[in-house]
């Protein structure tokens, strides 16, 4: 089962790739193939983050109660950190 470290690591990688994309796009002649590759990596990480979040919500949610809203707020707060 994933732990908080792996969640943080995924978020950090996602943010680092976002910064790489921004830097590449600011270049006078951006490498579009590199940008496409980075965007694919970023999308894969986004999927992994969402899978992790859903797993943690399922594990932490009390039986019979929906787990939707709380995880979304935690996810947004962690993204901004």
Number of C-alpha atoms within 10 A of each C-alpha: 7 10 9 10 9 13 19 14 12 18 21 15 16 22 16 13 18 17 12 15 21 12 12 17 15 9 9 7 8 13 12 12 9 14 19 12 12 18 17 12 16 20 13 13 18 16 12 15 20 15 12 19 18 16 13 18 18 14 12 10 14 10 9 6 7 11 17 12 9 11 15 15 11 11 15 10 10 13 13 8 7
